[in-house]
Amino acid sequence: MKFFRFDTDTAKPVTHGGSDFTIQPYVRSGGRFQAALMTLGVNGVIAYHQAAVPQVLIVLSGNGTVCNEEKRYVPVREGLAVFWDKGEWHETRSEKGMTALVIEGEGLEESDVLLEIH
């Protein structure tokens, strides 16, 4: 058994491009996929950007909004997940704070997400 830390002291702040959140990388598997914890504080934002690879954002706590290329913001909350395909423009915001697990990788497809469609 081996233990690993992922508390706020080990997270890295991200502020480029208008972003304001922290990231804590969890797992990377030979370039096939990676997983990271994203924490948005009060008025936090993962700024509008293009997905480099397919990705799923799984909201673990809190709430916020997400948008795609149409800039139509849709509410998300704990218990919901959002999938973006490679090349899709998107943004994530939270007024009160939100924590999400992000899993991304070249081979990831929407059908790989084993959650019920909302």
A tleap script that builds the chain and sets N, CA, C and O, in Angstrom:
source leaprc.protein.ff14SB
mol = sequence {
  NMET LYS PHE PHE ARG PHE ASP THR ASP THR
  ALA LYS PRO VAL THR HIE GLY GLY SER ASP
  PHE THR ILE GLN PRO TYR VAL ARG SER GLY
  GLY ARG PHE GLN ALA ALA LEU MET THR LEU
  GLY VAL ASN GLY VAL ILE ALA TYR HIE GLN
  ALA ALA VAL PRO GLN VAL LEU ILE VAL LEU
  SER GLY ASN GLY THR VAL CYS ASN GLU GLU
  LYS ARG TYR VAL PRO VAL ARG GLU GLY LEU
  ALA VAL PHE TRP ASP LYS GLY GLU TRP HIE
  GLU THR ARG SER GLU LYS GLY MET THR ALA
  LEU VAL ILE GLU GLY GLU GLY LEU GLU GLU
  SER ASP VAL LEU LEU GLU ILE CHIE
}
set mol.1.N position { 0.854 -1.163 0.000 }
set mol.1.CA position { 0.000 0.000 0.000 }
set mol.1.C position { 0.906 1.234 0.000 }
set mol.1.O position { 1.932 1.275 0.680 }
set mol.2.N position { 0.495 2.240 -0.785 }
set mol.2.CA position { 1.244 3.489 -0.846 }
set mol.2.C position { 0.255 4.644 -0.860 }
set mol.2.O position { -0.769 4.579 -1.539 }
set mol.3.N position { 0.554 5.693 -0.118 }
set mol.3.CA position { -0.337 6.844 -0.013 }
set mol.3.C position { 0.233 8.022 -0.787 }
set mol.3.O position { 1.450 8.194 -0.866 }
set mol.4.N position { -0.652 8.832 -1.358 }
set mol.4.CA position { -0.269 10.010 -2.134 }
set mol.4.C position { -1.063 11.215 -1.647 }
set mol.4.O position { -2.218 11.080 -1.243 }
set mol.5.N position { -0.449 12.385 -1.685 }
set mol.5.CA position { -1.121 13.632 -1.279 }
set mol.5.C position { -1.786 14.300 -2.477 }
set mol.5.O position { -1.271 14.266 -3.594 }
set mol.6.N position { -2.939 14.908 -2.218 }
set mol.6.CA position { -3.549 15.762 -3.232 }
set mol.6.C position { -4.314 16.907 -2.584 }
set mol.6.O position { -5.362 17.318 -3.081 }
set mol.7.N position { -3.790 17.420 -1.478 }
set mol.7.CA position { -4.441 18.531 -0.795 }
set mol.7.C position { -4.120 19.851 -1.501 }
set mol.7.O position { -3.374 19.878 -2.480 }
set mol.8.N position { -4.684 20.925 -0.999 }
set mol.8.CA position { -4.531 22.225 -1.660 }
set mol.8.C position { -3.088 22.704 -1.710 }
set mol.8.O position { -2.740 23.505 -2.578 }
set mol.9.N position { -2.244 22.235 -0.805 }
set mol.9.CA position { -0.841 22.640 -0.815 }
set mol.9.C position { -0.069 22.084 -2.007 }
set mol.9.O position { 0.982 22.619 -2.360 }
set mol.10.N position { -0.565 21.034 -2.624 }
set mol.10.CA position { 0.145 20.420 -3.748 }
set mol.10.C position { -0.430 20.844 -5.105 }
set mol.10.O position { 0.142 20.507 -6.142 }
set mol.11.N position { -1.540 21.571 -5.117 }
set mol.11.CA position { -2.171 22.020 -6.365 }
set mol.11.C position { -1.399 23.193 -6.964 }
set mol.11.O position { -0.760 23.965 -6.248 }
set mol.12.N position { -1.469 23.313 -8.292 }
set mol.12.CA position { -0.771 24.375 -9.000 }
set mol.12.C position { -1.781 25.421 -9.489 }
set mol.12.O position { -2.774 25.054 -10.117 }
set mol.13.N position { -1.556 26.709 -9.216 }
set mol.13.CA position { -2.461 27.744 -9.708 }
set mol.13.C position { -2.325 27.931 -11.220 }
set mol.13.O position { -1.228 27.857 -11.775 }
set mol.14.N position { -3.455 28.174 -11.868 }
set mol.14.CA position { -3.471 28.456 -13.307 }
set mol.14.C position { -4.147 29.810 -13.490 }
set mol.14.O position { -5.299 29.997 -13.098 }
set mol.15.N position { -3.415 30.762 -14.094 }
set mol.15.CA position { -3.955 32.114 -14.268 }
set mol.15.C position { -3.804 32.634 -15.697 }
set mol.15.O position { -4.239 33.748 -15.985 }
set mol.16.N position { -3.202 31.863 -16.591 }
set mol.16.CA position { -3.000 32.358 -17.956 }
set mol.16.C position { -4.315 32.396 -18.740 }
set mol.16.O position { -5.226 31.610 -18.481 }
set mol.17.N position { -4.397 33.307 -19.687 }
set mol.17.CA position { -5.563 33.409 -20.555 }
set mol.17.C position { -6.843 33.796 -19.860 }
set mol.17.O position { -7.929 33.549 -20.384 }
set mol.18.N position { -6.740 34.404 -18.679 }
set mol.18.CA position { -7.938 34.794 -17.943 }
set mol.18.C position { -8.461 33.721 -17.004 }
set mol.18.O position { -9.513 33.896 -16.390 }
set mol.19.N position { -7.746 32.619 -16.885 }
set mol.19.CA position { -8.164 31.539 -15.983 }
set mol.19.C position { -7.861 31.895 -14.539 }
set mol.19.O position { -6.984 32.708 -14.247 }
set mol.20.N position { -8.609 31.263 -13.643 }
set mol.20.CA position { -8.370 31.405 -12.208 }
set mol.20.C position { -8.862 30.131 -11.528 }
set mol.20.O position { -10.005 30.056 -11.077 }
set mol.21.N position { -7.973 29.121 -11.460 }
set mol.21.CA position { -8.307 27.855 -10.822 }
set mol.21.C position { -7.003 27.169 -10.436 }
set mol.21.O position { -5.919 27.643 -10.778 }
set mol.22.N position { -7.111 26.058 -9.726 }
set mol.22.CA position { -5.925 25.246 -9.436 }
set mol.22.C position { -6.101 23.878 -10.069 }
set mol.22.O position { -7.217 23.397 -10.263 }
set mol.23.N position { -4.977 23.271 -10.382 }
set mol.23.CA position { -4.985 21.933 -10.970 }
set mol.23.C position { -4.066 21.036 -10.163 }
set mol.23.O position { -2.972 21.435 -9.763 }
set mol.24.N position { -4.526 19.828 -9.936 }
set mol.24.CA position { -3.732 18.815 -9.259 }
set mol.24.C position { -3.729 17.575 -10.135 }
set mol.24.O position { -4.666 16.780 -10.072 }
set mol.25.N position { -2.686 17.389 -10.958 }
set mol.25.CA position { -2.636 16.179 -11.784 }
set mol.25.C position { -2.650 14.934 -10.910 }
set mol.25.O position { -1.981 14.888 -9.879 }
set mol.26.N position { -3.417 13.919 -11.322 }
set mol.26.CA position { -3.534 12.675 -10.564 }
set mol.26.C position { -2.786 11.523 -11.222 }
set mol.26.O position { -1.889 10.919 -10.635 }
set mol.27.N position { -3.183 11.236 -12.459 }
set mol.27.CA position { -2.695 10.040 -13.129 }
set mol.27.C position { -2.416 10.366 -14.593 }
set mol.27.O position { -3.182 11.085 -15.235 }
set mol.28.N position { -1.322 9.837 -15.108 }
set mol.28.CA position { -1.017 9.937 -16.541 }
set mol.28.C position { -0.566 8.549 -16.969 }
set mol.28.O position { 0.275 7.933 -16.315 }
set mol.29.N position { -1.124 8.065 -18.061 }
set mol.29.CA position { -0.833 6.702 -18.497 }
set mol.29.C position { -0.203 6.704 -19.878 }
set mol.29.O position { -0.902 6.580 -20.884 }
set mol.30.N position { 1.100 6.843 -19.930 }
set mol.30.CA position { 1.839 6.723 -21.189 }
set mol.30.C position { 1.274 7.520 -22.340 }
set mol.30.O position { 1.369 7.090 -23.489 }
set mol.31.N position { 0.689 8.669 -22.063 }
set mol.31.CA position { 0.134 9.489 -23.129 }
set mol.31.C position { -1.257 9.080 -23.579 }
set mol.31.O position { -1.873 9.785 -24.378 }
set mol.32.N position { -1.770 7.951 -23.083 }
set mol.32.CA position { -3.112 7.513 -23.494 }
set mol.32.C position { -4.201 8.348 -22.851 }
set mol.32.O position { -5.184 8.709 -23.499 }
set mol.33.N position { -4.024 8.655 -21.565 }
set mol.33.CA position { -4.994 9.492 -20.875 }
set mol.33.C position { -4.326 10.117 -19.659 }
set mol.33.O position { -3.254 9.695 -19.226 }
set mol.34.N position { -4.988 11.133 -19.123 }
set mol.34.CA position { -4.560 11.713 -17.856 }
set mol.34.C position { -5.788 12.182 -17.099 }
set mol.34.O position { -6.837 12.454 -17.684 }
set mol.35.N position { -5.635 12.271 -15.776 }
set mol.35.CA position { -6.724 12.721 -14.916 }
set mol.35.C position { -6.172 13.767 -13.957 }
set mol.35.O position { -5.048 13.646 -13.469 }
set mol.36.N position { -6.975 14.795 -13.691 }
set mol.36.CA position { -6.550 15.866 -12.791 }
set mol.36.C position { -7.759 16.414 -12.055 }
set mol.36.O position { -8.885 16.375 -12.551 }
set mol.37.N position { -7.497 16.925 -10.858 }
set mol.37.CA position { -8.518 17.591 -10.071 }
set mol.37.C position { -8.439 19.091 -10.356 }
set mol.37.O position { -7.374 19.691 -10.214 }
set mol.38.N position { -9.542 19.692 -10.752 }
set mol.38.CA position { -9.625 21.128 -11.006 }
set mol.38.C position { -10.466 21.748 -9.894 }
set mol.38.O position { -11.580 21.295 -9.628 }
set mol.39.N position { -9.937 22.774 -9.251 }
set mol.39.CA position { -10.661 23.451 -8.185 }
set mol.39.C position { -10.842 24.911 -8.552 }
set mol.39.O position { -9.867 25.641 -8.728 }
set mol.40.N position { -12.083 25.330 -8.665 }
set mol.40.CA position { -12.417 26.727 -8.932 }
set mol.40.C position { -12.909 27.337 -7.635 }
set mol.40.O position { -13.834 26.814 -7.013 }
set mol.41.N position { -12.304 28.434 -7.224 }
set mol.41.CA position { -12.753 29.135 -6.033 }
set mol.41.C position { -13.918 30.040 -6.363 }
set mol.41.O position { -14.543 29.891 -7.414 }
set mol.42.N position { -14.219 30.976 -5.482 }
set mol.42.CA position { -15.271 31.961 -5.727 }
set mol.42.C position { -14.910 32.743 -6.989 }
set mol.42.O position { -13.796 33.252 -7.115 }
set mol.43.N position { -15.852 32.834 -7.914 }
set mol.43.CA position { -15.658 33.481 -9.220 }
set mol.43.C position { -14.515 32.868 -10.014 }
set mol.43.O position { -13.850 33.561 -10.784 }
set mol.44.N position { -14.283 31.568 -9.831 }
set mol.44.CA position { -13.237 30.863 -10.563 }
set mol.44.C position { -13.640 30.614 -12.004 }
set mol.44.O position { -14.824 30.560 -12.336 }
set mol.45.N position { -12.626 30.462 -12.860 }
set mol.45.CA position { -12.896 30.242 -14.283 }
set mol.45.C position { -11.779 29.426 -14.924 }
set mol.45.O position { -10.595 29.671 -14.691 }
set mol.46.N position { -12.177 28.464 -15.725 }
set mol.46.CA position { -11.270 27.805 -16.660 }
set mol.46.C position { -11.596 28.483 -17.991 }
set mol.46.O position { -12.604 28.169 -18.624 }
set mol.47.N position { -10.746 29.405 -18.405 }
set mol.47.CA position { -11.044 30.311 -19.507 }
set mol.47.C position { -11.344 29.573 -20.811 }
set mol.47.O position { -10.935 28.432 -21.025 }
set mol.48.N position { -12.070 30.275 -21.660 }
set mol.48.CA position { -12.486 29.774 -22.969 }
set mol.48.C position { -11.269 29.264 -23.732 }
set mol.48.O position { -10.316 30.008 -23.961 }
set mol.49.N position { -11.306 27.990 -24.125 }
set mol.49.CA position { -10.185 27.386 -24.840 }
set mol.49.C position { -10.681 26.202 -25.660 }
set mol.49.O position { -11.805 25.731 -25.488 }
set mol.50.N position { -9.828 25.742 -26.541 }
set mol.50.CA position { -10.145 24.619 -27.398 }
set mol.50.C position { -9.602 23.337 -26.767 }
set mol.50.O position { -8.456 23.294 -26.320 }
set mol.51.N position { -10.422 22.310 -26.735 }
set mol.51.CA position { -9.990 21.025 -26.168 }
set mol.51.C position { -8.909 20.418 -27.058 }
set mol.51.O position { -9.134 20.176 -28.244 }
set mol.52.N position { -7.736 20.176 -26.479 }
set mol.52.CA position { -6.633 19.575 -27.231 }
set mol.52.C position { -6.908 18.099 -27.525 }
set mol.52.O position { -6.457 17.559 -28.536 }
set mol.53.N position { -7.649 17.464 -26.632 }
set mol.53.CA position { -8.038 16.058 -26.770 }
set mol.53.C position { -9.451 15.927 -26.198 }
set mol.53.O position { -9.900 16.824 -25.486 }
set mol.54.N position { -10.162 14.837 -26.489 }
set mol.54.CA position { -11.473 14.635 -25.867 }
set mol.54.C position { -11.328 14.614 -24.350 }
set mol.54.O position { -10.336 14.116 -23.818 }
set mol.55.N position { -12.342 15.166 -23.651 }
set mol.55.CA position { -12.255 15.235 -22.201 }
set mol.55.C position { -13.630 15.205 -21.558 }
set mol.55.O position { -14.627 15.616 -22.152 }
set mol.56.N position { -13.658 14.710 -20.336 }
set mol.56.CA position { -14.887 14.711 -19.553 }
set mol.56.C position { -14.592 15.405 -18.225 }
set mol.56.O position { -13.591 15.112 -17.571 }
set mol.57.N position { -15.469 16.322 -17.838 }
set mol.57.CA position { -15.387 17.044 -16.579 }
set mol.57.C position { -16.487 16.492 -15.686 }
set mol.57.O position { -17.667 16.568 -16.029 }
set mol.58.N position { -16.103 15.932 -14.532 }
set mol.58.CA position { -17.039 15.314 -13.606 }
set mol.58.C position { -17.105 16.200 -12.363 }
set mol.58.O position { -16.128 16.298 -11.621 }
set mol.59.N position { -18.246 16.841 -12.134 }
set mol.59.CA position { -18.376 17.763 -11.007 }
set mol.59.C position { -18.542 16.957 -9.718 }
set mol.59.O position { -19.516 16.226 -9.542 }
set mol.60.N position { -17.568 17.112 -8.826 }
set mol.60.CA position { -17.573 16.376 -7.558 }
set mol.60.C position { -18.244 17.156 -6.436 }
set mol.60.O position { -18.897 16.572 -5.571 }
set mol.61.N position { -18.081 18.482 -6.449 }
set mol.61.CA position { -18.730 19.318 -5.447 }
set mol.61.C position { -18.916 20.714 -5.997 }
set mol.61.O position { -18.202 21.142 -6.904 }
set mol.62.N position { -19.886 21.422 -5.436 }
set mol.62.CA position { -20.163 22.786 -5.870 }
set mol.62.C position { -20.998 22.833 -7.128 }
set mol.62.O position { -21.646 21.859 -7.509 }
set mol.63.N position { -20.966 23.997 -7.766 }
set mol.63.CA position { -21.736 24.187 -8.995 }
set mol.63.C position { -21.120 25.310 -9.809 }
set mol.63.O position { -20.249 26.039 -9.335 }
set mol.64.N position { -21.587 25.433 -11.037 }
set mol.64.CA position { -21.089 26.471 -11.929 }
set mol.64.C position { -21.840 26.436 -13.240 }
set mol.64.O position { -22.976 25.967 -13.311 }
set mol.65.N position { -21.196 26.935 -14.272 }
set mol.65.CA position { -21.756 26.907 -15.616 }
set mol.65.C position { -20.659 26.503 -16.595 }
set mol.65.O position { -19.473 26.717 -16.347 }
set mol.66.N position { -21.081 25.914 -17.712 }
set mol.66.CA position { -20.176 25.576 -18.801 }
set mol.66.C position { -20.787 26.076 -20.097 }
set mol.66.O position { -22.003 26.235 -20.203 }
set mol.67.N position { -19.941 26.322 -21.075 }
set mol.67.CA position { -20.450 26.699 -22.388 }
set mol.67.C position { -19.635 25.975 -23.449 }
set mol.67.O position { -18.572 25.414 -23.182 }
set mol.68.N position { -20.179 26.009 -24.669 }
set mol.68.CA position { -19.440 25.493 -25.812 }
set mol.68.C position { -19.240 26.642 -26.794 }
set mol.68.O position { -19.290 27.806 -26.397 }
set mol.69.N position { -19.015 26.334 -28.054 }
set mol.69.CA position { -18.710 27.365 -29.043 }
set mol.69.C position { -19.816 28.398 -29.217 }
set mol.69.O position { -19.553 29.523 -29.642 }
set mol.70.N position { -21.038 28.030 -28.894 }
set mol.70.CA position { -22.159 28.961 -29.038 }
set mol.70.C position { -22.229 29.962 -27.893 }
set mol.70.O position { -23.053 30.877 -27.915 }
set mol.71.N position { -21.354 29.791 -26.874 }
set mol.71.CA position { -21.295 30.670 -25.694 }
set mol.71.C position { -22.624 30.699 -24.942 }
set mol.71.O position { -22.953 31.693 -24.295 }
set mol.72.N position { -23.384 29.608 -25.029 }
set mol.72.CA position { -24.616 29.460 -24.254 }
set mol.72.C position { -24.237 28.729 -22.980 }
set mol.72.O position { -23.852 27.560 -23.017 }
set mol.73.N position { -24.349 29.423 -21.844 }
set mol.73.CA position { -23.935 28.856 -20.558 }
set mol.73.C position { -25.040 27.976 -19.976 }
set mol.73.O position { -26.208 28.362 -19.929 }
set mol.74.N position { -24.646 26.800 -19.540 }
set mol.74.CA position { -25.564 25.809 -18.996 }
set mol.74.C position { -25.111 25.484 -17.569 }
set mol.74.O position { -23.924 25.253 -17.340 }
set mol.75.N position { -26.042 25.462 -16.606 }
set mol.75.CA position { -25.643 25.151 -15.229 }
set mol.75.C position { -25.177 23.706 -15.071 }
set mol.75.O position { -25.726 22.793 -15.689 }
set mol.76.N position { -24.149 23.512 -14.229 }
set mol.76.CA position { -23.692 22.181 -13.834 }
set mol.76.C position { -23.574 22.175 -12.322 }
set mol.76.O position { -23.393 23.218 -11.694 }
set mol.77.N position { -23.680 20.989 -11.748 }
set mol.77.CA position { -23.627 20.862 -10.295 }
set mol.77.C position { -23.048 19.504 -9.954 }
set mol.77.O position { -22.835 18.658 -10.822 }
set mol.78.N position { -22.802 19.319 -8.669 }
set mol.78.CA position { -22.338 18.028 -8.169 }
set mol.78.C position { -23.234 16.923 -8.713 }
set mol.78.O position { -24.460 17.025 -8.669 }
set mol.79.N position { -22.613 15.876 -9.222 }
set mol.79.CA position { -23.369 14.752 -9.755 }
set mol.79.C position { -23.580 14.800 -11.256 }
set mol.79.O position { -24.188 13.886 -11.814 }
set mol.80.N position { -23.093 15.849 -11.936 }
set mol.80.CA position { -23.198 15.941 -13.394 }
set mol.80.C position { -21.809 15.884 -14.018 }
set mol.80.O position { -20.812 16.237 -13.387 }
set mol.81.N position { -21.765 15.436 -15.260 }
set mol.81.CA position { -20.517 15.381 -16.017 }
set mol.81.C position { -20.764 15.965 -17.404 }
set mol.81.O position { -21.878 15.905 -17.923 }
set mol.82.N position { -19.716 16.531 -17.998 }
set mol.82.CA position { -19.801 17.155 -19.327 }
set mol.82.C position { -18.683 16.592 -20.191 }
set mol.82.O position { -17.542 16.490 -19.741 }
set mol.83.N position { -18.999 16.227 -21.425 }
set mol.83.CA position { -18.004 15.719 -22.374 }
set mol.83.C position { -17.787 16.747 -23.467 }
set mol.83.O position { -18.743 17.284 -24.026 }
set mol.84.N position { -16.514 17.021 -23.774 }
set mol.84.CA position { -16.157 17.865 -24.914 }
set mol.84.C position { -15.256 17.056 -25.825 }
set mol.84.O position { -14.351 16.362 -25.364 }
set mol.85.N position { -15.509 17.149 -27.113 }
set mol.85.CA position { -14.692 16.440 -28.091 }
set mol.85.C position { -13.470 17.260 -28.453 }
set mol.85.O position { -13.430 18.463 -28.199 }
set mol.86.N position { -12.479 16.624 -29.042 }
set mol.86.CA position { -11.259 17.295 -29.486 }
set mol.86.C position { -11.624 18.451 -30.412 }
set mol.86.O position { -12.424 18.294 -31.335 }
set mol.87.N position { -11.036 19.601 -30.158 }
set mol.87.CA position { -11.271 20.774 -30.992 }
set mol.87.C position { -12.442 21.628 -30.557 }
set mol.87.O position { -12.607 22.740 -31.058 }
set mol.88.N position { -13.258 21.141 -29.639 }
set mol.88.CA position { -14.441 21.887 -29.201 }
set mol.88.C position { -14.033 23.008 -28.235 }
set mol.88.O position { -13.332 22.773 -27.251 }
set mol.89.N position { -14.483 24.214 -28.536 }
set mol.89.CA position { -14.216 25.365 -27.666 }
set mol.89.C position { -15.172 25.328 -26.492 }
set mol.89.O position { -16.343 24.979 -26.650 }
set mol.90.N position { -14.671 25.692 -25.291 }
set mol.90.CA position { -15.516 25.623 -24.103 }
set mol.90.C position { -14.916 26.442 -22.968 }
set mol.90.O position { -13.755 26.847 -23.011 }
set mol.91.N position { -15.746 26.673 -21.948 }
set mol.91.CA position { -15.333 27.410 -20.760 }
set mol.91.C position { -16.114 26.871 -19.571 }
set mol.91.O position { -17.235 26.383 -19.717 }
set mol.92.N position { -15.503 26.967 -18.387 }
set mol.92.CA position { -16.150 26.558 -17.143 }
set mol.92.C position { -16.012 27.696 -16.139 }
set mol.92.O position { -14.927 28.253 -15.972 }
set mol.93.N position { -17.125 28.047 -15.465 }
set mol.93.CA position { -17.118 29.130 -14.485 }
set mol.93.C position { -17.848 28.683 -13.226 }
set mol.93.O position { -18.700 27.796 -13.265 }
set mol.94.N position { -17.496 29.320 -12.102 }
set mol.94.CA position { -18.228 29.075 -10.862 }
set mol.94.C position { -18.240 30.343 -10.022 }
set mol.94.O position { -17.193 30.940 -9.771 }
set mol.95.N position { -19.421 30.748 -9.592 }
set mol.95.CA position { -19.534 31.927 -8.723 }
set mol.95.C position { -19.190 31.589 -7.277 }
set mol.95.O position { -18.587 32.403 -6.578 }
set mol.96.N position { -19.569 30.390 -6.822 }
set mol.96.CA position { -19.409 30.032 -5.409 }
set mol.96.C position { -18.328 28.979 -5.161 }
set mol.96.O position { -17.995 28.704 -4.008 }
set mol.97.N position { -17.777 28.388 -6.216 }
set mol.97.CA position { -16.746 27.374 -6.080 }
set mol.97.C position { -17.203 26.015 -6.581 }
set mol.97.O position { -18.377 25.659 -6.478 }
set mol.98.N position { -16.250 25.262 -7.126 }
set mol.98.CA position { -16.566 23.959 -7.689 }
set mol.98.C position { -15.285 23.133 -7.765 }
set mol.98.O position { -14.207 23.665 -8.030 }
set mol.99.N position { -15.415 21.837 -7.533 }
set mol.99.CA position { -14.304 20.906 -7.699 }
set mol.99.C position { -14.738 19.847 -8.700 }
set mol.99.O position { -15.834 19.295 -8.604 }
set mol.100.N position { -13.859 19.570 -9.667 }
set mol.100.CA position { -14.198 18.606 -10.712 }
set mol.100.C position { -12.995 17.730 -11.038 }
set mol.100.O position { -11.849 18.177 -10.987 }
set mol.101.N position { -13.275 16.491 -11.369 }
set mol.101.CA position { -12.273 15.573 -11.881 }
set mol.101.C position { -12.341 15.655 -13.401 }
set mol.101.O position { -13.413 15.497 -13.985 }
set mol.102.N position { -11.199 15.902 -14.042 }
set mol.102.CA position { -11.139 15.960 -15.503 }
set mol.102.C position { -10.309 14.785 -15.991 }
set mol.102.O position { -9.175 14.583 -15.556 }
set mol.103.N position { -10.888 14.014 -16.899 }
set mol.103.CA position { -10.199 12.889 -17.525 }
set mol.103.C position { -10.140 13.192 -19.012 }
set mol.103.O position { -11.156 13.516 -19.627 }
set mol.104.N position { -8.941 13.085 -19.595 }
set mol.104.CA position { -8.795 13.415 -21.008 }
set mol.104.C position { -7.761 12.522 -21.669 }
set mol.104.O position { -6.839 12.018 -21.028 }
set mol.105.N position { -7.947 12.338 -22.992 }
set mol.105.CA position { -6.994 11.531 -23.740 }
set mol.105.C position { -7.436 11.340 -25.175 }
set mol.105.O position { -8.622 11.422 -25.494 }
set mol.106.N position { -6.458 11.083 -26.039 }
set mol.106.CA position { -6.718 10.943 -27.474 }
set mol.106.C position { -7.790 9.909 -27.810 }
set mol.106.O position { -8.619 10.145 -28.689 }
set mol.107.N position { -7.784 8.788 -27.132 }
set mol.107.CA position { -8.726 7.723 -27.475 }
set mol.107.C position { -10.071 7.821 -26.803 }
set mol.107.O position { -10.941 6.985 -27.045 }
set mol.108.N position { -10.269 8.835 -25.952 }
set mol.108.CA position { -11.511 8.947 -25.201 }
set mol.108.C position { -12.671 9.312 -26.131 }
set mol.108.O position { -12.576 10.237 -26.937 }
set mol.109.N position { -13.757 8.569 -25.997 }
set mol.109.CA position { -14.959 8.841 -26.789 }
set mol.109.C position { -16.141 9.019 -25.850 }
set mol.109.O position { -16.134 8.526 -24.722 }
set mol.110.N position { -17.143 9.720 -26.324 }
set mol.110.CA position { -18.342 9.942 -25.510 }
set mol.110.C position { -18.923 8.618 -25.028 }
set mol.110.O position { -19.415 8.531 -23.902 }
set mol.111.N position { -18.873 7.599 -25.859 }
set mol.111.CA position { -19.427 6.289 -25.491 }
set mol.111.C position { -18.619 5.608 -24.377 }
set mol.111.O position { -19.099 4.642 -23.783 }
set mol.112.N position { -17.413 6.087 -24.082 }
set mol.112.CA position { -16.613 5.541 -22.984 }
set mol.112.C position { -17.124 6.004 -21.618 }
set mol.112.O position { -16.803 5.402 -20.593 }
set mol.113.N position { -17.910 7.061 -21.609 }
set mol.113.CA position { -18.448 7.584 -20.351 }
set mol.113.C position { -19.621 6.683 -19.955 }
set mol.113.O position { -20.621 6.597 -20.667 }
set mol.114.N position { -19.482 6.028 -18.827 }
set mol.114.CA position { -20.459 5.014 -18.400 }
set mol.114.C position { -21.539 5.578 -17.487 }
set mol.114.O position { -22.119 4.846 -16.685 }
set mol.115.N position { -21.808 6.854 -17.600 }
set mol.115.CA position { -22.804 7.514 -16.777 }
set mol.115.C position { -24.102 7.685 -17.551 }
set mol.115.O position { -24.105 7.698 -18.782 }
set mol.116.N position { -25.185 7.813 -16.834 }
set mol.116.CA position { -26.491 8.029 -17.443 }
set mol.116.C position { -26.537 9.429 -18.057 }
set mol.116.O position { -26.066 10.387 -17.443 }
set mol.117.N position { -27.094 9.556 -19.252 }
set mol.117.CA position { -27.204 10.857 -19.928 }
set mol.117.C position { -28.252 11.693 -19.239 }
set mol.117.O position { -29.349 11.218 -18.941 }
set mol.118.N position { -27.910 12.940 -18.987 }
set mol.118.CA position { -28.790 13.872 -18.277 }
set mol.118.C position { -29.661 14.609 -19.268 }
set mol.118.O position { -30.476 15.443 -18.873 }
savepdb mol mol.pdb
quit
